[in-house]
């Protein structure tokens, strides 16, 4: 009898443990764009003409059209400082926020739990450090939790901040918190948006559609008609990643390519490599690989190398490990970006607002793609493998050591 | 051994099912690739078997794997000369973590799922603090070879797996294995008949730590540095062991069946992938397996024992 109850107890304990651990691992996957996944996983798409399945519930035609237009638009501002540039700026007056320095800036950060946010956060700190008029910078890290960020924002509004920068963890949940802060302090939102226009400015790169489209169009251009494409996604149900895939779907649907699979990798290198190996086995060869984020691109490339096959056209992102692989293995590749230099812009915007200078209501930053032509510019030997090349941090004090590099 | 039979039948069934969908699977290269992919989990399951059969759990192996890979990348930093010393260090680190788990569980009498859950959190927190979420450095080509390369047609990881499996089977047949099972079945009786329960359980934890170190070497070699490499591996290993018919709570089961359980789990994931079922289902499948296997074990066993007794 004793051993029964022990067995049941053990089983019960295991079952209980599974829940919290599963809950915290679901926070971990690191979509390069930003923090925690929102929404429930959607069912996987059924097969259609081009194998791309149903269009994502997150797809908004007007947003897609706007982003496609912005990709072609010429940004205004200094071309050597893309973090100060903006596309189609609708300038607004900020005279009512004007006040004399020195300033106390505050920042509510969603998380620093992935390399993209790491690089961005270091870049923002360095940007703050080079402005003498900012005498105090208070930052709170919400560690990927909405509830913590809500209380962080409430706490910061009571701290006498002259301006509040917010990088929201999720869009909908953080909206009331931001709305509550707006009347008390000028608010600057960046990376992800909120569903209110009360912030003085919202800073973002062009967006997910532009990322997904740049990669897909490259494949449509480079892969011969009828070619087999494997699409790799991190996980379903996250808005910033859904937009990337939905734009790629639009491009593939219009092409002569055949998407033989759309797979989720959890952002895990070993899983990515296994999935790609499975597809190589199943189809003999693949003619192109589309990825919604670059963190596991090197693993995908290695799957071809280990199978003894040439690496087909592929996209990654601006992380050094991929750029190095691209250069060393002479890949046919492209690296669309979601630039980390956007972490500089909120600080610049805050100072402009406090000085009463005009800022765009929606500050659309350019979102370049790394191509064969400019690869050498972005390949930076001595920087860590997961460093993002578009940090815009090269001119900041402490580069490269502060970003983990060696000069 | 009779208890172990069902899992081999299930495994064979799954392999046949995969071969039906993908005939290429039966070719030597494809099959070796499958074994290579399964190797880290099989090794972890073998390690986990020793802990489970002795009546304990080791939940720390997943984050131990991550810690090992991240530490190795930082220390090697792409340099070939550092490879072998760092490999030795990884093995030592795995053994030490196992020793701590074992000592805390047996000497301080902290239940092992608390000890190892604590270790899981400590290691993942320490890795996060140290790396800030973004691992630095790189593994050398020499290091990568163990998980990526092959000796002729046979991947190194398959050779390592064969060696580990042989050692594990040998250990369970040796005196150590018998005392371990005795300790898991009834530690009081084992202690009274002269088994040093605390010592054999601590050694079991050290074996599990060692298996995590070997798995880390293979996984890091296979896919390179990642701060998520070990994510969820502890549950995969426990699922595999349970699937192999090893009784949670200890005292019953064979290491060969536990390893077959790991192959079965990997085969199941491969099959799901071949049928295009989303990877998001994997945790759900694992959950169902754990609950079903434990429930079946609890329901079926009394009858078998009653029959044996009569």
Boltz contact constraints between the chains, C-beta under 6 A:
constraints:
  - contact:
      token1: [A, 6]
      token2: [B, 249]
      max_distance: 6.0
  - contact:
      token1: [A, 7]
      token2: [B, 249]
      max_distance: 6.0
  - contact:
      token1: [A, 7]
      token2: [B, 298]
      max_distance: 6.0
  - contact:
      token1: [A, 10]
      token2: [B, 248]
      max_distance: 6.0
  - contact:
      token1: [A, 10]
      token2: [B, 249]
      max_distance: 6.0
  - contact:
      token1: [A, 11]
      token2: [B, 248]
      max_distance: 6.0
  - contact:
      token1: [A, 11]
      token2: [B, 294]
      max_distance: 6.0
  - contact:
      token1: [A, 13]
      token2: [B, 113]
      max_distance: 6.0
  - contact:
      token1: [A, 25]
      token2: [B, 231]
      max_distance: 6.0
  - contact:
      token1: [A, 41]
      token2: [B, 280]
      max_distance: 6.0
  - contact:
      token1: [A, 44]
      token2: [B, 278]
      max_distance: 6.0
  - contact:
      token1: [A, 113]
      token2: [B, 133]
      max_distance: 6.0
  - contact:
      token1: [A, 114]
      token2: [B, 133]
      max_distance: 6.0
  - contact:
      token1: [A, 115]
      token2: [B, 134]
      max_distance: 6.0
  - contact:
      token1: [A, 118]
      token2: [B, 132]
      max_distance: 6.0
  - contact:
      token1: [A, 118]
      token2: [B, 133]
      max_distance: 6.0
  - contact:
      token1: [A, 118]
      token2: [B, 134]
      max_distance: 6.0
  - contact:
      token1: [A, 264]
      token2: [B, 278]
      max_distance: 6.0
  - contact:
      token1: [A, 264]
      token2: [B, 279]
      max_distance: 6.0
  - contact:
      token1: [A, 268]
      token2: [B, 228]
      max_distance: 6.0
  - contact:
      token1: [A, 269]
      token2: [B, 223]
      max_distance: 6.0
  - contact:
      token1: [A, 269]
      token2: [B, 224]
      max_distance: 6.0
  - contact:
      token1: [A, 269]
      token2: [B, 226]
      max_distance: 6.0
  - contact:
      token1: [A, 270]
      token2: [B, 219]
      max_distance: 6.0
  - contact:
      token1: [A, 270]
      token2: [B, 222]
      max_distance: 6.0
  - contact:
      token1: [A, 270]
      token2: [B, 223]
      max_distance: 6.0
  - contact:
      token1: [A, 273]
      token2: [B, 223]
      max_distance: 6.0
  - contact:
      token1: [A, 274]
      token2: [B, 37]
      max_distance: 6.0
  - contact:
      token1: [A, 278]
      token2: [B, 273]
      max_distance: 6.0
  - contact:
      token1: [A, 281]
      token2: [B, 24]
      max_distance: 6.0
  - contact:
      token1: [A, 281]
      token2: [B, 30]
      max_distance: 6.0
  - contact:
      token1: [A, 282]
      token2: [B, 22]
      max_distance: 6.0
  - contact:
      token1: [A, 299]
      token2: [B, 223]
      max_distance: 6.0
  - contact:
      token1: [A, 384]
      token2: [B, 136]
      max_distance: 6.0
  - contact:
      token1: [A, 385]
      token2: [B, 138]
      max_distance: 6.0
  - contact:
      token1: [A, 386]
      token2: [B, 134]
      max_distance: 6.0
  - contact:
      token1: [A, 404]
      token2: [B, 136]
      max_distance: 6.0
